[in-house]
């Protein structure tokens, strides 16, 4: 049948909460900037392929959106 434990649930090493929060904040920042990078890339590709901007125009659109995104996400 089921075992009944009476001791503490956590038996491992104590948590390092500062390191945990640092890792969490780095994950959130990576997700935020990675998403912005992919959106900028897709918009630049759309401008280059379908908007008639061409390859260099797409790169220019990508750089402008990338710089604006980094500035706005800070």
SEFIZA-3560 file (N, C-alpha, C; in Angstrom, 3 decimals):
REM SEFIZA-3560
<numar><xx>0.822</xx><yy>-1.175</yy><zz>0.000</zz><atom>N</atom></numar>
<numar><xx>0.000</xx><yy>0.000</yy><zz>0.000</zz><atom>CA</atom></numar>
<numar><xx>0.878</xx><yy>1.255</yy><zz>0.000</zz><atom>C</atom></numar>
<numar><xx>0.250</xx><yy>2.373</yy><zz>0.235</zz><atom>N</atom></numar>
<numar><xx>0.970</xx><yy>3.643</yy><zz>0.212</zz><atom>CA</atom></numar>
<numar><xx>1.848</xx><yy>3.793</yy><zz>1.448</zz><atom>C</atom></numar>
<numar><xx>3.027</xx><yy>4.377</yy><zz>1.220</zz><atom>N</atom></numar>
<numar><xx>3.925</xx><yy>4.631</yy><zz>2.342</zz><atom>CA</atom></numar>
<numar><xx>3.630</xx><yy>6.013</yy><zz>2.920</zz><atom>C</atom></numar>
<numar><xx>3.737</xx><yy>6.131</yy><zz>4.214</zz><atom>N</atom></numar>
<numar><xx>3.501</xx><yy>7.414</yy><zz>4.878</zz><atom>CA</atom></numar>
<numar><xx>4.812</xx><yy>7.895</yy><zz>5.466</zz><atom>C</atom></numar>
<numar><xx>5.303</xx><yy>9.033</yy><zz>4.956</zz><atom>N</atom></numar>
<numar><xx>6.552</xx><yy>9.598</yy><zz>5.439</zz><atom>CA</atom></numar>
<numar><xx>6.250</xx><yy>10.722</yy><zz>6.416</zz><atom>C</atom></numar>
<numar><xx>7.029</xx><yy>10.814</yy><zz>7.458</zz><atom>N</atom></numar>
<numar><xx>6.804</xx><yy>11.864</yy><zz>8.445</zz><atom>CA</atom></numar>
<numar><xx>7.924</xx><yy>12.899</yy><zz>8.458</zz><atom>C</atom></numar>
<numar><xx>8.983</xx><yy>12.697</yy><zz>7.693</zz><atom>N</atom></numar>
<numar><xx>10.124</xx><yy>13.616</yy><zz>7.687</zz><atom>CA</atom></numar>
<numar><xx>9.926</xx><yy>14.750</yy><zz>6.700</zz><atom>C</atom></numar>
<numar><xx>10.945</xx><yy>15.596</yy><zz>6.547</zz><atom>N</atom></numar>
<numar><xx>10.843</xx><yy>16.709</yy><zz>5.593</zz><atom>CA</atom></numar>
<numar><xx>10.795</xx><yy>16.206</yy><zz>4.151</zz><atom>C</atom></numar>
<numar><xx>10.081</xx><yy>16.925</yy><zz>3.331</zz><atom>N</atom></numar>
<numar><xx>9.923</xx><yy>16.533</yy><zz>1.931</zz><atom>CA</atom></numar>
<numar><xx>11.219</xx><yy>16.772</yy><zz>1.172</zz><atom>C</atom></numar>
<numar><xx>11.865</xx><yy>17.910</yy><zz>1.403</zz><atom>N</atom></numar>
<numar><xx>13.101</xx><yy>18.245</yy><zz>0.707</zz><atom>CA</atom></numar>
<numar><xx>14.283</xx><yy>17.703</yy><zz>1.502</zz><atom>C</atom></numar>
<numar><xx>15.022</xx><yy>16.790</yy><zz>0.889</zz><atom>N</atom></numar>
<numar><xx>16.148</xx><yy>16.182</yy><zz>1.598</zz><atom>CA</atom></numar>
<numar><xx>17.483</xx><yy>16.469</yy><zz>0.931</zz><atom>C</atom></numar>
<numar><xx>17.484</xx><yy>17.242</yy><zz>-0.150</zz><atom>N</atom></numar>
<numar><xx>18.719</xx><yy>17.539</yy><zz>-0.868</zz><atom>CA</atom></numar>
<numar><xx>19.425</xx><yy>18.744</yy><zz>-0.288</zz><atom>C</atom></numar>
<numar><xx>20.326</xx><yy>19.285</yy><zz>-1.072</zz><atom>N</atom></numar>
<numar><xx>21.078</xx><yy>20.472</yy><zz>-0.661</zz><atom>CA</atom></numar>
<numar><xx>20.137</xx><yy>21.680</yy><zz>-0.612</zz><atom>C</atom></numar>
<numar><xx>20.451</xx><yy>22.669</yy><zz>0.203</zz><atom>N</atom></numar>
<numar><xx>19.596</xx><yy>23.862</yy><zz>0.261</zz><atom>CA</atom></numar>
<numar><xx>19.629</xx><yy>24.614</yy><zz>-1.071</zz><atom>C</atom></numar>
<numar><xx>18.498</xx><yy>25.245</yy><zz>-1.400</zz><atom>N</atom></numar>
<numar><xx>18.376</xx><yy>25.978</yy><zz>-2.658</zz><atom>CA</atom></numar>
<numar><xx>19.204</xx><yy>27.253</yy><zz>-2.622</zz><atom>C</atom></numar>
<numar><xx>19.828</xx><yy>27.560</yy><zz>-3.743</zz><atom>N</atom></numar>
<numar><xx>20.546</xx><yy>28.817</yy><zz>-3.906</zz><atom>CA</atom></numar>
<numar><xx>19.616</xx><yy>29.761</yy><zz>-4.664</zz><atom>C</atom></numar>
<numar><xx>18.827</xx><yy>30.518</yy><zz>-3.934</zz><atom>N</atom></numar>
<numar><xx>17.777</xx><yy>31.319</yy><zz>-4.550</zz><atom>CA</atom></numar>
<numar><xx>18.324</xx><yy>32.459</yy><zz>-5.397</zz><atom>C</atom></numar>
<numar><xx>19.456</xx><yy>33.038</yy><zz>-5.037</zz><atom>N</atom></numar>
<numar><xx>20.035</xx><yy>34.096</yy><zz>-5.870</zz><atom>CA</atom></numar>
<numar><xx>20.427</xx><yy>33.562</yy><zz>-7.238</zz><atom>C</atom></numar>
<numar><xx>21.034</xx><yy>32.388</yy><zz>-7.271</zz><atom>N</atom></numar>
<numar><xx>21.422</xx><yy>31.776</yy><zz>-8.543</zz><atom>CA</atom></numar>
<numar><xx>20.195</xx><yy>31.379</yy><zz>-9.344</zz><atom>C</atom></numar>
<numar><xx>19.166</xx><yy>30.917</yy><zz>-8.659</zz><atom>N</atom></numar>
<numar><xx>17.921</xx><yy>30.539</yy><zz>-9.326</zz><atom>CA</atom></numar>
<numar><xx>17.278</xx><yy>31.759</yy><zz>-9.990</zz><atom>C</atom></numar>
<numar><xx>17.214</xx><yy>32.864</yy><zz>-9.274</zz><atom>N</atom></numar>
<numar><xx>16.632</xx><yy>34.079</yy><zz>-9.845</zz><atom>CA</atom></numar>
<numar><xx>17.483</xx><yy>34.629</yy><zz>-10.979</zz><atom>C</atom></numar>
<numar><xx>18.809</xx><yy>34.525</yy><zz>-10.881</zz><atom>N</atom></numar>
<numar><xx>19.688</xx><yy>34.982</yy><zz>-11.948</zz><atom>CA</atom></numar>
<numar><xx>19.471</xx><yy>34.156</yy><zz>-13.221</zz><atom>C</atom></numar>
<numar><xx>19.346</xx><yy>32.846</yy><zz>-13.060</zz><atom>N</atom></numar>
<numar><xx>19.096</xx><yy>31.969</yy><zz>-14.205</zz><atom>CA</atom></numar>
<numar><xx>17.737</xx><yy>32.259</yy><zz>-14.822</zz><atom>C</atom></numar>
<numar><xx>16.727</xx><yy>32.468</yy><zz>-13.984</zz><atom>N</atom></numar>
<numar><xx>15.386</xx><yy>32.772</yy><zz>-14.476</zz><atom>CA</atom></numar>
<numar><xx>15.389</xx><yy>34.089</yy><zz>-15.260</zz><atom>C</atom></numar>
<numar><xx>16.049</xx><yy>35.118</yy><zz>-14.727</zz><atom>N</atom></numar>
<numar><xx>16.104</xx><yy>36.409</yy><zz>-15.424</zz><atom>CA</atom></numar>
<numar><xx>16.851</xx><yy>36.308</yy><zz>-16.745</zz><atom>C</atom></numar>
<numar><xx>17.903</xx><yy>35.489</yy><zz>-16.803</zz><atom>N</atom></numar>
<numar><xx>18.617</xx><yy>35.292</yy><zz>-18.071</zz><atom>CA</atom></numar>
<numar><xx>17.736</xx><yy>34.556</yy><zz>-19.075</zz><atom>C</atom></numar>
<numar><xx>16.951</xx><yy>33.586</yy><zz>-18.619</zz><atom>N</atom></numar>
<numar><xx>16.033</xx><yy>32.862</yy><zz>-19.507</zz><atom>CA</atom></numar>
<numar><xx>14.976</xx><yy>33.808</yy><zz>-20.069</zz><atom>C</atom></numar>
<numar><xx>14.402</xx><yy>34.652</yy><zz>-19.223</zz><atom>N</atom></numar>
<numar><xx>13.383</xx><yy>35.590</yy><zz>-19.683</zz><atom>CA</atom></numar>
<numar><xx>13.978</xx><yy>36.578</yy><zz>-20.687</zz><atom>C</atom></numar>
<numar><xx>15.180</xx><yy>37.082</yy><zz>-20.411</zz><atom>N</atom></numar>
<numar><xx>15.826</xx><yy>38.019</yy><zz>-21.335</zz><atom>CA</atom></numar>
<numar><xx>16.138</xx><yy>37.340</yy><zz>-22.666</zz><atom>C</atom></numar>
<numar><xx>16.632</xx><yy>36.104</yy><zz>-22.626</zz><atom>N</atom></numar>
<numar><xx>16.918</xx><yy>35.374</yy><zz>-23.861</zz><atom>CA</atom></numar>
<numar><xx>15.671</xx><yy>35.123</yy><zz>-24.678</zz><atom>C</atom></numar>
<numar><xx>14.580</xx><yy>34.794</yy><zz>-24.009</zz><atom>N</atom></numar>
<numar><xx>13.311</xx><yy>34.574</yy><zz>-24.703</zz><atom>CA</atom></numar>
<numar><xx>12.800</xx><yy>35.869</yy><zz>-25.321</zz><atom>C</atom></numar>
<numar><xx>12.891</xx><yy>36.949</yy><zz>-24.577</zz><atom>N</atom></numar>
<numar><xx>12.401</xx><yy>38.245</yy><zz>-25.045</zz><atom>CA</atom></numar>
<numar><xx>13.190</xx><yy>38.720</yy><zz>-26.261</zz><atom>C</atom></numar>
<numar><xx>14.520</xx><yy>38.714</yy><zz>-26.156</zz><atom>N</atom></numar>
<numar><xx>15.337</xx><yy>39.199</yy><zz>-27.263</zz><atom>CA</atom></numar>
<numar><xx>15.354</xx><yy>38.218</yy><zz>-28.435</zz><atom>C</atom></numar>
<numar><xx>15.260</xx><yy>36.933</yy><zz>-28.160</zz><atom>N</atom></numar>
<numar><xx>15.191</xx><yy>35.951</yy><zz>-29.244</zz><atom>CA</atom></numar>
<numar><xx>13.916</xx><yy>36.091</yy><zz>-30.054</zz><atom>C</atom></numar>
<numar><xx>12.798</xx><yy>36.316</yy><zz>-29.374</zz><atom>N</atom></numar>
<numar><xx>11.532</xx><yy>36.529</yy><zz>-30.068</zz><atom>CA</atom></numar>
<numar><xx>11.575</xx><yy>37.798</yy><zz>-30.907</zz><atom>C</atom></numar>
<numar><xx>12.144</xx><yy>38.856</yy><zz>-30.339</zz><atom>N</atom></numar>
<numar><xx>12.273</xx><yy>40.108</yy><zz>-31.083</zz><atom>CA</atom></numar>
<numar><xx>13.157</xx><yy>39.925</yy><zz>-32.316</zz><atom>C</atom></numar>
<numar><xx>14.238</xx><yy>39.158</yy><zz>-32.176</zz><atom>N</atom></numar>
<numar><xx>15.132</xx><yy>38.907</yy><zz>-33.296</zz><atom>CA</atom></numar>
<numar><xx>14.415</xx><yy>38.152</yy><zz>-34.419</zz><atom>C</atom></numar>
<numar><xx>13.631</xx><yy>37.138</yy><zz>-34.060</zz><atom>N</atom></numar>
<numar><xx>12.915</xx><yy>36.372</yy><zz>-35.076</zz><atom>CA</atom></numar>
<numar><xx>11.830</xx><yy>37.196</yy><zz>-35.756</zz><atom>C</atom></numar>
<numar><xx>11.140</xx><yy>38.041</yy><zz>-35.003</zz><atom>N</atom></numar>
<numar><xx>10.121</xx><yy>38.904</yy><zz>-35.611</zz><atom>CA</atom></numar>
<numar><xx>10.776</xx><yy>39.895</yy><zz>-36.572</zz><atom>C</atom></numar>
<numar><xx>11.910</xx><yy>40.472</yy><zz>-36.166</zz><atom>N</atom></numar>
<numar><xx>12.625</xx><yy>41.405</yy><zz>-37.042</zz><atom>CA</atom></numar>
<numar><xx>13.079</xx><yy>40.694</yy><zz>-38.321</zz><atom>C</atom></numar>
<numar><xx>13.557</xx><yy>39.459</yy><zz>-38.178</zz><atom>N</atom></numar>
<numar><xx>13.997</xx><yy>38.698</yy><zz>-39.342</zz><atom>CA</atom></numar>
<numar><xx>12.841</xx><yy>38.408</yy><zz>-40.297</zz><atom>C</atom></numar>
<numar><xx>11.693</xx><yy>38.007</yy><zz>-39.753</zz><atom>N</atom></numar>
<numar><xx>10.545</xx><yy>37.708</yy><zz>-40.618</zz><atom>CA</atom></numar>
<numar><xx>10.017</xx><yy>38.960</yy><zz>-41.307</zz><atom>C</atom></numar>
<numar><xx>9.987</xx><yy>40.087</yy><zz>-40.592</zz><atom>N</atom></numar>
<numar><xx>9.534</xx><yy>41.327</yy><zz>-41.231</zz><atom>CA</atom></numar>
<numar><xx>10.511</xx><yy>41.777</yy><zz>-42.315</zz><atom>C</atom></numar>
<numar><xx>11.799</xx><yy>41.613</yy><zz>-42.075</zz><atom>N</atom></numar>
<numar><xx>12.796</xx><yy>41.982</yy><zz>-43.088</zz><atom>CA</atom></numar>
<numar><xx>12.700</xx><yy>41.071</yy><zz>-44.307</zz><atom>C</atom></numar>
<numar><xx>12.465</xx><yy>39.786</yy><zz>-44.078</zz><atom>N</atom></numar>
<numar><xx>12.309</xx><yy>38.875</yy><zz>-45.206</zz><atom>CA</atom></numar>
<numar><xx>11.063</xx><yy>39.211</yy><zz>-46.013</zz><atom>C</atom></numar>
<numar><xx>9.988</xx><yy>39.559</yy><zz>-45.323</zz><atom>N</atom></numar>
<numar><xx>8.763</xx><yy>39.946</yy><zz>-46.027</zz><atom>CA</atom></numar>
<numar><xx>8.984</xx><yy>41.225</yy><zz>-46.829</zz><atom>C</atom></numar>
<numar><xx>9.709</xx><yy>42.181</yy><zz>-46.259</zz><atom>N</atom></numar>
<numar><xx>9.981</xx><yy>43.428</yy><zz>-46.983</zz><atom>CA</atom></numar>
<numar><xx>10.878</xx><yy>43.164</yy><zz>-48.187</zz><atom>C</atom></numar>
<numar><xx>11.843</xx><yy>42.285</yy><zz>-48.031</zz><atom>N</atom></numar>
<numar><xx>12.762</xx><yy>42.005</yy><zz>-49.127</zz><atom>CA</atom></numar>
<numar><xx>12.144</xx><yy>41.179</yy><zz>-50.232</zz><atom>C</atom></numar>
<numar><xx>11.348</xx><yy>40.180</yy><zz>-49.862</zz><atom>N</atom></numar>
<numar><xx>10.789</xx><yy>39.278</yy><zz>-50.871</zz><atom>CA</atom></numar>
<numar><xx>9.508</xx><yy>39.807</yy><zz>-51.496</zz><atom>C</atom></numar>
<numar><xx>8.607</xx><yy>40.311</yy><zz>-50.659</zz><atom>N</atom></numar>
<numar><xx>7.290</xx><yy>40.691</yy><zz>-51.163</zz><atom>CA</atom></numar>
<numar><xx>7.115</xx><yy>42.193</yy><zz>-51.312</zz><atom>C</atom></numar>
<numar><xx>7.885</xx><yy>42.964</yy><zz>-50.602</zz><atom>N</atom></numar>
<numar><xx>7.742</xx><yy>44.419</yy><zz>-50.652</zz><atom>CA</atom></numar>
<numar><xx>8.562</xx><yy>45.073</yy><zz>-51.734</zz><atom>C</atom></numar>
<numar><xx>9.403</xx><yy>44.323</yy><zz>-52.385</zz><atom>N</atom></numar>
<numar><xx>10.200</xx><yy>44.881</yy><zz>-53.454</zz><atom>CA</atom></numar>
<numar><xx>11.440</xx><yy>45.618</yy><zz>-52.975</zz><atom>C</atom></numar>
<numar><xx>11.816</xx><yy>45.445</yy><zz>-51.724</zz><atom>N</atom></numar>
<numar><xx>12.983</xx><yy>46.146</yy><zz>-51.190</zz><atom>CA</atom></numar>
<numar><xx>14.282</xx><yy>45.479</yy><zz>-51.626</zz><atom>C</atom></numar>
<numar><xx>14.223</xx><yy>44.223</yy><zz>-51.961</zz><atom>N</atom></numar>
<numar><xx>15.424</xx><yy>43.512</yy><zz>-52.368</zz><atom>CA</atom></numar>
<numar><xx>16.256</xx><yy>43.077</yy><zz>-51.181</zz><atom>C</atom></numar>
<numar><xx>17.421</xx><yy>42.511</yy><zz>-51.476</zz><atom>N</atom></numar>
<numar><xx>18.278</xx><yy>41.962</yy><zz>-50.424</zz><atom>CA</atom></numar>
<numar><xx>18.822</xx><yy>43.054</yy><zz>-49.502</zz><atom>C</atom></numar>
<numar><xx>19.366</xx><yy>44.103</yy><zz>-50.096</zz><atom>N</atom></numar>
<numar><xx>19.942</xx><yy>45.181</yy><zz>-49.281</zz><atom>CA</atom></numar>
<numar><xx>18.863</xx><yy>45.938</yy><zz>-48.512</zz><atom>C</atom></numar>
<numar><xx>17.710</xx><yy>46.102</yy><zz>-49.112</zz><atom>N</atom></numar>
<numar><xx>16.604</xx><yy>46.746</yy><zz>-48.407</zz><atom>CA</atom></numar>
<numar><xx>16.117</xx><yy>45.899</yy><zz>-47.245</zz><atom>C</atom></numar>
<numar><xx>16.112</xx><yy>44.585</yy><zz>-47.431</zz><atom>N</atom></numar>
<numar><xx>15.729</xx><yy>43.689</yy><zz>-46.346</zz><atom>CA</atom></numar>
<numar><xx>16.709</xx><yy>43.748</yy><zz>-45.188</zz><atom>C</atom></numar>
<numar><xx>17.996</xx><yy>43.829</yy><zz>-45.516</zz><atom>N</atom></numar>
<numar><xx>19.009</xx><yy>43.953</yy><zz>-44.459</zz><atom>CA</atom></numar>
<numar><xx>18.838</xx><yy>45.275</yy><zz>-43.721</zz><atom>C</atom></numar>
<numar><xx>18.554</xx><yy>46.342</yy><zz>-44.453</zz><atom>N</atom></numar>
<numar><xx>18.351</xx><yy>47.642</yy><zz>-43.831</zz><atom>CA</atom></numar>
<numar><xx>17.126</xx><yy>47.625</yy><zz>-42.919</zz><atom>C</atom></numar>
<numar><xx>16.045</xx><yy>47.030</yy><zz>-43.376</zz><atom>N</atom></numar>
<numar><xx>14.833</xx><yy>46.908</yy><zz>-42.548</zz><atom>CA</atom></numar>
<numar><xx>15.137</xx><yy>46.084</yy><zz>-41.308</zz><atom>C</atom></numar>
<numar><xx>15.883</xx><yy>44.994</yy><zz>-41.463</zz><atom>N</atom></numar>
<numar><xx>16.243</xx><yy>44.141</yy><zz>-40.329</zz><atom>CA</atom></numar>
<numar><xx>17.043</xx><yy>44.919</yy><zz>-39.286</zz><atom>C</atom></numar>
<numar><xx>18.043</xx><yy>45.670</yy><zz>-39.727</zz><atom>N</atom></numar>
<numar><xx>18.869</xx><yy>46.427</yy><zz>-38.793</zz><atom>CA</atom></numar>
<numar><xx>18.074</xx><yy>47.514</yy><zz>-38.076</zz><atom>C</atom></numar>
<numar><xx>17.188</xx><yy>48.191</yy><zz>-38.793</zz><atom>N</atom></numar>
<numar><xx>16.383</xx><yy>49.245</yy><zz>-38.177</zz><atom>CA</atom></numar>
<numar><xx>15.447</xx><yy>48.655</yy><zz>-37.132</zz><atom>C</atom></numar>
<numar><xx>14.772</xx><yy>47.559</yy><zz>-37.472</zz><atom>N</atom></numar>
<numar><xx>13.854</xx><yy>46.917</yy><zz>-36.518</zz><atom>CA</atom></numar>
<numar><xx>14.625</xx><yy>46.344</yy><zz>-35.350</zz><atom>C</atom></numar>
<numar><xx>15.791</xx><yy>45.781</yy><zz>-35.603</zz><atom>N</atom></numar>
<numar><xx>16.600</xx><yy>45.200</yy><zz>-34.531</zz><atom>CA</atom></numar>
<numar><xx>17.039</xx><yy>46.270</yy><zz>-33.521</zz><atom>C</atom></numar>
<numar><xx>17.540</xx><yy>47.384</yy><zz>-34.010</zz><atom>N</atom></numar>
<numar><xx>17.973</xx><yy>48.457</yy><zz>-33.120</zz><atom>CA</atom></numar>
<numar><xx>16.782</xx><yy>49.035</yy><zz>-32.357</zz><atom>C</atom></numar>
<numar><xx>15.653</xx><yy>49.247</yy><zz>-33.043</zz><atom>N</atom></numar>
<numar><xx>14.467</xx><yy>49.768</yy><zz>-32.376</zz><atom>CA</atom></numar>
<numar><xx>13.951</xx><yy>48.785</yy><zz>-31.327</zz><atom>C</atom></numar>
<numar><xx>13.988</xx><yy>47.496</yy><zz>-31.636</zz><atom>N</atom></numar>
<numar><xx>13.521</xx><yy>46.488</yy><zz>-30.681</zz><atom>CA</atom></numar>
<numar><xx>14.395</xx><yy>46.420</yy><zz>-29.451</zz><atom>C</atom></numar>
<numar><xx>15.700</xx><yy>46.463</yy><zz>-29.639</zz><atom>N</atom></numar>
<numar><xx>16.616</xx><yy>46.437</yy><zz>-28.492</zz><atom>CA</atom></numar>
<numar><xx>16.401</xx><yy>47.676</yy><zz>-27.630</zz><atom>C</atom></numar>
<numar><xx>16.220</xx><yy>48.829</yy><zz>-28.260</zz><atom>N</atom></numar>
<numar><xx>15.979</xx><yy>50.057</yy><zz>-27.517</zz><atom>CA</atom></numar>
<numar><xx>14.673</xx><yy>49.995</yy><zz>-26.733</zz><atom>C</atom></numar>
<numar><xx>13.615</xx><yy>49.458</yy><zz>-27.361</zz><atom>N</atom></numar>
<numar><xx>12.301</xx><yy>49.419</yy><zz>-26.707</zz><atom>CA</atom></numar>
<numar><xx>12.193</xx><yy>48.350</yy><zz>-25.624</zz><atom>C</atom></numar>
<numar><xx>12.940</xx><yy>47.271</yy><zz>-25.729</zz><atom>N</atom></numar>
<numar><xx>12.827</xx><yy>46.187</yy><zz>-24.761</zz><atom>CA</atom></numar>
<numar><xx>13.666</xx><yy>46.394</yy><zz>-23.506</zz><atom>C</atom></numar>
<numar><xx>14.505</xx><yy>47.380</yy><zz>-23.480</zz><atom>N</atom></numar>
<numar><xx>15.341</xx><yy>47.621</yy><zz>-22.285</zz><atom>CA</atom></numar>
<numar><xx>14.543</xx><yy>48.032</yy><zz>-21.132</zz><atom>C</atom></numar>
//
